[in-house]
Amino acid sequence: MSKRMPAKPSSRPPANPFYAVLGLVGFLFAITATSYCVFVLRAIRPESANAVGPHAFEILMNRYGSLLLFAQLAVLAVATIGAVAVDHFAGQSRRHQRTASQVGAAQPDGQPTVATSTKTLEA
């Protein structure tokens, strides 16, 4: 005869899907920004670029580099706000559940627990 213990609430919060988006887009942003900087440096010193000729990735950065950077920044901004909002609401929900379970905890006789002060007023 085994007694089932009530499920203990997990102290670990649920995974925030915005963190995956932030990680992936942040990595892509770092690659794009580095590539854009290389493109700009090669444009400043054209003598080094003339020997080899433009690479296909350099042509891509020339045409769409600024657009890619701003689009990735916009996605990072939205994902950051989303991650903060999800964490905020999840934290509020956990705090609400924790206080509700503490306030509604019943004593063995079935009466709710009431906090009382042991201090007395002195005149």
N, C-alpha and C positions, 0 to 999 in steps of 0.2 A: 504494500500500500504506500504509494508515494504521493506526497502533496505537491501540487504545482505551485511554484512561487510566481507571484505576479511579475510580469515583464518589467524589468528595470529600464527606465527611460535612458536612452543613450545620451551621454554627455557630449558626444560629437555632433556638431550641427550638420544638416544635410549639405551635400555638395552644391556649390553655387555654379551654375552653368556658364555664367559670365566670365569666370576665371579662365576657362579653356579658351574662350574667344579672346580675352585679353592677352593670354600667353601667345597664341598663334599670331594674332595681328601685331602684337608688339615685336615678335621675332621678324615678321615680314617687314614691318616698318623700319627696323634697324638695318635690314639688308637693303631696302629701298633707299634709305637716307645715305647709307655708305656708298651705294652705287651712284646716286645723284651727285654726291661730293666728288667722286672720281670723275664723273662726266664733266662737272664744272672745272675741276683742276686741269683736265685734258683740254678743255676749251680755252683756258687761260694760256696754256703753253701748246699751241698747235704744232710746233716743230717736233714734239715727241709723238704726237698722234699721226702725223703725216707719213711717217716711216712705215707704219703697219696698216693704216686705214681704219675707218670706223668699224667697230664690231656691231653685230646685230643688237646686242643688249644696249650698246651706247645709242644706237638709233632709237630704240624703244624709250630710253631715258630722255632723249631729246624731245620726242613727241609727247610722251605721257608722264614724264617724271613728276612734274608739279601736280598734275591731277592725281596720280597715285599717292603722293605724300599727303595731300589734303584729304583724299577719301579715307586713307588709313587713319589719319588723325581724327576725322569725324567718327569713324567706327570705334576708335579707342575712347573717345569722349563719351559716346552713347553707352558703350560696354562698361565704362567706369561708373557712370551714374546708375546703370542697371545693377552692377555688383554691389554698390553701396546700398541701394534701395532694398535688394533682396536680403542682404545681411541685416539691415535695420529692421525690416518687418519680421524676419526670422527671430531676431533677438527679442523683439517685443512679444512675439508669440510665446517664446520659451519663458520669458519673465512672467507673462500672464498665466501660463499653465502652472509655473512654480508657485506663484502666490495663491492661485486658486486651490492647489493641492494642500498648501500649508494652512489656509484659512478654513477649508472644508474638512480638514482631518478630524475624524471622530474619535472620541474617547471610547474605552471598552463598553460603557453603558449606553452608547449610541448618541450621546449628547455632543454637539460640536465643541471644539476646544475654544476657550475664551481666555485671552491674555489678561492677567490681572497684575496689578502693581503691588509689590510687597512693602513699598514705602508708605508711611503714615504721615499725615500732616501734623506738624508741630506748631503750637500756638506761640 
